[in-house]
């Protein structure tokens, strides 16, 4: 039996967190939350590029700890390094060597990119209700430009689509 690392990514309010919870429940496996939410809920000022880099580094440490401790089964991750990479490029018109390094090092067996075809859910940490499709294209372009394989999830049956794709990864 082996360890299969799965990441769910995409623009805000595209169903990532819900899908992660559903998948973790379906497969009775570990789910690793997006650290950005925890970090930003504790800050009182506007975030900076440095904050996004810290978030990425701490997210990386959370993953590595879990990946090193768990030898078998599935791990579902509610984000991956395209999120801070696009975040820095979009919000700060910048590039982060720290995040770029983590982006190049990340290794998931399967990455799902969620299309934002569900209704927007307001949240104090969400910023771009009218740019979700534009941001989806940024994700898609980044993965294509870097030659990284992803599976796009669209429609009302994202859970079923993901379960089917994950089923191709045999654990023995």
Backbone bond lengths (Angstrom), bond angles and torsions (degrees), N, CA, C in turn:
res aa  C-N    CA-C-N  psi(-1)  N-CA   C-N-CA  omega(-1)  CA-C   N-CA-C  phi
1 X - - - 1.451 - - 1.530 108.61 -
2 X 1.330 116.04 143.45 1.460 119.25 -177.98 1.522 111.00 -125.73
3 X 1.321 115.18 173.76 1.460 122.76 177.42 1.527 108.82 -95.01
4 X 1.323 117.18 129.24 1.463 122.71 177.51 1.520 107.51 -116.48
5 X 1.336 115.46 117.33 1.466 121.79 -177.84 1.531 109.06 -98.88
6 X 1.334 115.04 122.89 1.463 121.86 -175.42 1.518 108.70 -123.33
7 X 1.328 116.88 132.98 1.469 121.56 177.98 1.524 109.64 -119.45
8 X 1.323 114.43 144.38 1.462 122.09 175.06 1.530 106.01 -115.25
9 X 1.325 116.81 128.53 1.458 120.35 -177.23 1.520 110.20 -139.19
10 X 1.328 115.42 174.18 1.457 120.62 178.47 1.516 111.39 139.95
11 X 1.319 115.85 178.41 1.466 120.35 -178.93 1.526 112.32 -68.66
12 X 1.312 114.41 168.59 1.465 121.75 178.86 1.521 111.00 -54.75
13 X 1.317 114.66 146.51 1.462 122.19 172.80 1.534 112.05 53.06
14 X 1.341 114.91 45.60 1.468 119.42 175.89 1.528 111.23 -112.54
15 X 1.335 116.11 6.33 1.455 120.68 175.02 1.517 115.51 97.36
16 X 1.317 117.39 12.55 1.465 120.79 -175.26 1.531 113.35 -61.14
17 X 1.307 116.76 -53.67 1.462 120.75 -174.63 1.523 111.21 -65.22
18 X 1.317 116.53 -42.11 1.466 120.47 177.28 1.524 109.98 -61.20
19 X 1.322 116.70 -46.24 1.459 121.02 179.73 1.528 110.96 -61.17
20 X 1.326 117.04 -42.75 1.473 120.26 178.66 1.521 110.86 -59.02
21 X 1.313 116.45 -45.65 1.470 120.43 179.81 1.524 110.60 -63.03
22 X 1.318 116.91 -42.93 1.467 120.58 179.79 1.525 111.69 -64.09
23 X 1.335 115.91 -42.03 1.464 119.77 179.71 1.525 111.51 -66.95
24 X 1.319 116.25 -42.73 1.469 120.15 179.11 1.524 110.27 -61.52
25 X 1.319 116.33 -39.47 1.465 120.07 177.92 1.535 110.20 -68.37
26 X 1.319 116.61 -45.52 1.470 120.71 -178.32 1.528 111.48 -59.65
27 X 1.332 116.77 -45.00 1.459 121.28 -176.29 1.537 112.99 -94.10
28 X 1.335 116.69 1.71 1.479 121.25 -177.61 1.523 110.37 49.25
29 X 1.330 114.62 55.18 1.463 118.82 -175.40 1.531 111.33 -131.30
30 X 1.303 114.63 174.04 1.457 123.03 -179.54 1.524 110.78 -72.30
31 X 1.328 115.79 136.56 1.470 122.45 174.15 1.515 107.43 -118.26
32 X 1.329 116.87 128.93 1.464 121.91 176.16 1.520 108.37 -104.57
33 X 1.337 115.40 120.49 1.454 121.25 -177.11 1.520 112.23 -73.03
34 X 1.319 115.04 161.49 1.457 121.55 174.23 1.524 107.88 -74.24
35 X 1.322 117.08 121.21 1.458 121.42 -176.32 1.527 112.06 -71.80
36 X 1.318 118.66 -25.15 1.468 121.78 -177.24 1.525 111.16 -55.11
37 X 1.294 117.19 -42.32 1.478 120.81 -179.11 1.524 110.30 -60.66
38 X 1.317 116.26 -49.62 1.469 120.49 179.60 1.535 110.60 -58.90
39 X 1.311 116.60 -44.97 1.463 121.68 -179.06 1.535 111.20 -63.47
40 X 1.319 116.34 -49.91 1.468 120.43 -175.35 1.532 113.17 -70.32
41 X 1.318 117.37 -28.06 1.463 119.53 176.86 1.523 111.91 -67.16
42 X 1.329 117.25 -21.36 1.469 121.79 -178.66 1.529 113.03 -93.90
43 X 1.316 117.69 -9.42 1.465 119.99 -177.76 1.525 109.68 -96.10
44 X 1.325 115.14 145.52 1.467 119.65 -177.98 1.522 112.46 -104.06
45 X 1.313 116.93 -16.06 1.460 120.10 179.99 1.528 110.47 -106.50
46 X 1.317 115.73 174.11 1.462 120.39 176.03 1.525 108.96 -64.41
47 X 1.314 114.93 145.19 1.457 118.50 179.50 1.526 110.72 -76.57
48 X 1.328 114.90 157.67 1.458 122.79 -179.79 1.527 109.53 -120.27
49 X 1.299 116.34 172.32 1.456 121.29 174.47 1.523 109.76 -58.11
50 X 1.311 116.69 -39.87 1.464 121.11 178.06 1.528 111.30 -60.64
51 X 1.334 116.64 -38.38 1.469 120.11 176.73 1.521 110.99 -62.25
52 X 1.320 116.94 -43.73 1.466 120.41 -179.46 1.530 110.15 -63.42
53 X 1.327 116.91 -38.61 1.469 119.99 176.46 1.524 111.10 -64.05
54 X 1.329 117.13 -42.61 1.472 120.40 177.31 1.521 110.91 -61.87
55 X 1.317 116.10 -42.66 1.466 121.02 177.96 1.528 109.77 -58.12
56 X 1.326 116.77 -47.57 1.468 120.83 -179.34 1.533 111.00 -61.43
57 X 1.323 116.63 -44.56 1.466 120.00 -179.02 1.530 111.58 -64.75
58 X 1.324 116.54 -41.70 1.466 120.06 179.65 1.525 110.99 -69.88
59 X 1.326 117.11 -37.19 1.470 120.60 175.39 1.522 109.20 -60.22
60 X 1.321 116.60 -45.07 1.462 121.93 179.56 1.533 110.73 -57.26
61 X 1.336 116.18 -45.28 1.470 120.40 -179.46 1.527 111.51 -63.24
62 X 1.323 116.87 -39.56 1.465 121.06 177.16 1.525 109.92 -60.22
63 X 1.337 116.21 -46.60 1.464 120.10 179.22 1.516 111.57 -60.62
64 X 1.336 115.53 -49.86 1.465 119.08 -174.99 1.519 111.64 -61.27
65 X 1.307 117.26 -39.73 1.465 121.07 177.63 1.532 109.60 -60.50
66 X 1.313 116.91 -49.10 1.470 121.01 -179.66 1.525 111.51 -64.70
67 X 1.332 116.83 -43.42 1.470 120.18 -178.62 1.530 111.08 -64.27
68 X 1.331 116.49 -35.05 1.469 120.22 -179.60 1.524 112.53 -76.94
69 X 1.336 117.01 -28.66 1.465 120.72 -177.97 1.522 112.55 -84.40
70 X 1.311 117.00 -28.55 1.470 120.60 -175.67 1.530 108.57 -104.15
71 X 1.307 115.66 127.94 1.463 119.89 -176.79 1.519 113.40 -102.33
72 X 1.347 117.04 -20.96 1.466 120.46 -173.32 1.515 110.47 -139.36
73 X 1.313 114.41 158.03 1.455 120.79 174.51 1.517 112.67 94.21
74 X 1.318 114.65 -164.34 1.459 121.87 -179.65 1.519 110.13 -104.64
75 X 1.315 115.16 146.43 1.466 122.23 167.23 1.518 105.66 -125.37
76 X 1.336 115.84 126.63 1.458 122.35 179.10 1.529 108.02 -104.16
77 X 1.320 116.81 121.88 1.471 121.92 -178.10 1.521 110.34 -109.51
78 X 1.309 115.32 125.47 1.464 122.45 -178.63 1.532 109.86 -86.11
79 X 1.293 117.14 56.44 1.469 125.33 172.94 1.514 107.89 152.07
80 X 1.300 115.42 171.99 1.470 123.04 169.54 1.525 106.86 -159.35
81 X 1.305 118.42 -177.52 1.464 121.60 -167.34 1.530 115.81 -72.73
82 X 1.324 118.83 -8.61 1.469 117.47 173.52 1.532 110.22 -66.58
83 X 1.338 117.21 -27.71 1.466 120.77 -178.00 1.529 111.11 -63.25
84 X 1.346 120.07 -57.51 1.468 117.75 178.06 1.530 112.63 -65.32
85 X 1.322 117.44 -31.05 1.472 120.55 179.38 1.527 110.31 -62.39
86 X 1.316 117.01 -50.01 1.466 121.02 179.26 1.523 110.80 -69.19
87 X 1.315 116.98 -36.83 1.465 123.00 178.56 1.525 110.19 -56.84
88 X 1.317 117.33 -48.79 1.473 122.18 -179.53 1.527 110.46 -66.39
89 X 1.315 116.51 -43.47 1.467 119.83 179.84 1.522 111.09 -64.65
90 X 1.325 117.31 -41.74 1.462 121.99 -175.50 1.529 112.79 -77.02
91 X 1.316 117.36 -45.91 1.476 120.64 -173.75 1.519 113.70 -86.25
92 X 1.314 116.98 -28.42 1.462 120.21 -175.24 1.525 112.92 -118.28
93 X 1.320 117.56 2.25 1.467 121.97 -175.98 1.518 110.23 44.62
94 X 1.311 114.25 46.61 1.453 120.26 -173.86 1.517 110.24 -136.64
95 X 1.294 113.67 179.66 1.444 122.81 179.53 1.521 106.65 -136.03
96 X 1.295 118.63 137.66 1.460 122.29 -178.56 1.523 110.14 -114.31
97 X 1.334 117.20 114.81 1.468 119.54 176.03 1.532 112.09 -57.23
98 X 1.327 116.73 -36.22 1.469 121.22 178.94 1.518 110.65 -61.72
99 X 1.316 116.46 -50.59 1.466 120.83 -178.65 1.528 110.43 -68.88
100 X 1.321 117.68 -39.20 1.467 120.25 177.65 1.525 111.50 -59.12
101 X 1.332 116.26 -39.98 1.460 120.98 179.21 1.534 110.14 -63.30
102 X 1.338 116.49 -44.58 1.460 120.64 179.74 1.530 110.85 -67.15
103 X 1.325 116.45 -38.38 1.473 121.56 177.32 1.528 110.12 -58.71
104 X 1.334 116.46 -44.00 1.469 120.65 -178.70 1.531 111.50 -69.42
105 X 1.336 116.74 -31.57 1.468 121.38 -177.21 1.524 113.79 -82.47
106 X 1.328 117.11 -23.68 1.467 118.15 -173.75 1.523 110.89 -62.22
107 X 1.321 113.88 144.79 1.466 119.30 -177.00 1.532 109.06 -142.29
108 X 1.324 115.31 98.64 1.458 121.19 175.67 1.515 108.15 -109.36
109 X 1.302 114.77 147.88 1.464 119.77 177.29 1.522 111.09 -76.30
110 X 1.328 116.01 -28.12 1.449 121.50 -177.07 1.527 108.59 -152.25
111 X 1.332 116.29 131.17 1.461 121.41 175.86 1.524 108.11 -124.08
112 X 1.323 114.74 125.62 1.457 121.62 175.41 1.522 109.01 -102.05
113 X 1.319 116.54 130.05 1.459 123.02 174.61 1.522 107.35 -106.51
114 X 1.331 115.73 116.44 1.474 120.75 -176.53 1.530 110.83 -87.51
115 X 1.302 115.15 126.71 1.459 121.60 174.67 1.543 108.13 -77.94
116 X 1.338 117.46 138.17 1.471 120.56 -175.89 1.531 113.15 -82.12
117 X 1.325 116.20 66.51 1.458 120.56 -177.15 1.527 112.40 -108.20
118 X 1.319 116.01 24.30 1.462 121.48 173.85 1.524 107.47 -114.93
119 X 1.328 117.94 160.12 1.468 119.19 -179.99 1.532 112.06 -61.44
120 X 1.313 114.96 143.80 1.464 122.67 176.43 1.523 108.79 -62.87
121 X 1.334 115.88 134.21 1.458 121.06 173.12 1.514 108.11 -113.42
122 X 1.318 115.52 118.72 1.456 120.87 -179.27 1.526 110.32 -64.72
123 X 1.313 114.98 143.85 1.457 122.40 -177.76 1.528 105.76 -159.82
124 X 1.328 119.03 138.12 1.471 120.46 -178.06 1.530 114.36 -57.83
125 X 1.330 117.94 -22.08 1.466 120.46 -179.19 1.520 113.31 -93.88
126 X 1.296 117.74 -6.24 1.463 120.66 -179.93 1.524 110.12 -91.38
127 X 1.338 115.49 143.02 1.465 119.61 -170.93 1.525 115.65 -122.82
128 X 1.307 119.00 -21.50 1.460 120.43 -166.79 1.530 114.26 -126.90
129 X 1.325 118.23 66.49 1.467 119.00 -177.96 1.525 113.92 -64.32
130 X 1.329 117.46 -25.79 1.466 120.67 -176.35 1.525 113.28 -102.81
131 X 1.330 117.47 7.77 1.470 120.30 -177.17 1.522 112.54 -122.22
132 X 1.309 117.91 14.74 1.466 119.43 -174.26 1.523 112.72 -62.52
133 X 1.320 117.06 -42.01 1.477 118.45 179.31 1.524 110.74 -67.78
134 X 1.320 116.68 -40.21 1.472 120.84 176.84 1.534 110.09 -59.47
135 X 1.321 116.48 -44.02 1.466 120.23 179.15 1.527 111.34 -68.15
136 X 1.321 117.74 -36.63 1.465 120.82 175.41 1.531 109.94 -56.65
137 X 1.319 116.50 -44.15 1.469 120.97 179.13 1.525 110.54 -62.25
138 X 1.339 117.23 -36.88 1.475 120.02 177.15 1.530 110.43 -62.71
139 X 1.328 116.35 -42.60 1.467 119.50 176.77 1.524 110.35 -61.66
140 X 1.309 115.97 -49.63 1.456 121.32 -178.39 1.535 110.70 -58.61
141 X 1.325 116.63 -45.44 1.464 120.57 179.55 1.524 111.98 -63.58
142 X 1.324 117.10 -40.57 1.460 120.63 178.75 1.523 110.83 -61.20
143 X 1.315 117.22 -50.15 1.462 119.98 -179.52 1.527 111.42 -62.99
144 X 1.327 117.07 -42.12 1.471 120.23 179.13 1.521 111.60 -65.45
145 X 1.325 116.70 -44.32 1.469 121.80 -179.87 1.526 111.26 -59.84
146 X 1.330 116.31 -37.77 1.463 121.66 -177.52 1.533 112.35 -89.15
147 X 1.337 116.53 -0.55 1.458 120.20 179.58 1.524 113.73 66.52
148 X 1.320 116.05 31.47 1.463 120.53 -179.44 1.521 110.06 -96.50
149 X 1.314 115.61 133.92 1.464 121.37 -178.95 1.525 109.91 -79.99
150 X 1.316 115.20 132.79 1.461 122.15 175.69 1.518 108.61 -137.13
151 X 1.309 114.45 162.90 1.463 121.56 172.64 1.521 106.69 -116.62
152 X 1.309 117.18 123.52 1.464 121.68 179.55 1.523 108.58 -88.28
153 X 1.327 114.82 132.34 1.460 120.84 177.04 1.524 108.27 -110.42
154 X 1.326 115.76 122.39 1.470 122.98 179.59 1.513 109.08 -131.31
155 X 1.314 114.77 152.53 1.454 119.96 172.75 1.515 113.85 93.11
156 X 1.312 114.14 -176.16 1.460 120.63 -175.01 1.532 112.74 -82.21
157 X 1.318 117.73 -7.09 1.464 120.12 -177.57 1.537 112.15 -113.15
158 X 1.322 116.69 41.34 1.470 120.56 -179.90 1.522 111.84 -58.33
159 X 1.322 116.61 -39.13 1.463 119.65 -179.91 1.529 110.60 -60.89
160 X 1.301 117.59 -48.37 1.467 120.85 -179.53 1.520 111.30 -62.64
161 X 1.344 116.78 -40.11 1.465 120.30 177.90 1.533 110.59 -61.32
162 X 1.331 116.17 -45.14 1.462 120.76 -178.54 1.526 111.25 -65.74
163 X 1.323 116.96 -44.29 1.472 120.69 179.11 1.528 110.31 -58.21
164 X 1.321 116.52 -42.51 1.470 120.04 179.75 1.529 110.75 -62.63
165 X 1.335 117.59 -45.55 1.476 120.65 -179.13 1.521 111.45 -66.30
166 X 1.331 117.08 -40.92 1.467 120.48 -179.87 1.523 109.92 -64.87
167 X 1.323 116.75 -32.83 1.464 121.28 179.57 1.518 114.30 -58.90
168 X 1.326 116.97 -20.73 1.470 120.29 178.53 1.524 112.23 -74.17
169 X 1.346 116.34 -16.15 1.458 120.72 179.74 1.526 108.99 -93.23
170 X 1.284 115.56 101.25 1.462 120.75 -179.08 1.534 108.73 -77.40
171 X 1.313 115.30 139.01 1.454 120.50 -177.64 1.523 113.09 -89.71
172 X 1.328 118.55 -7.86 1.466 119.20 179.78 1.492 112.19 -109.26
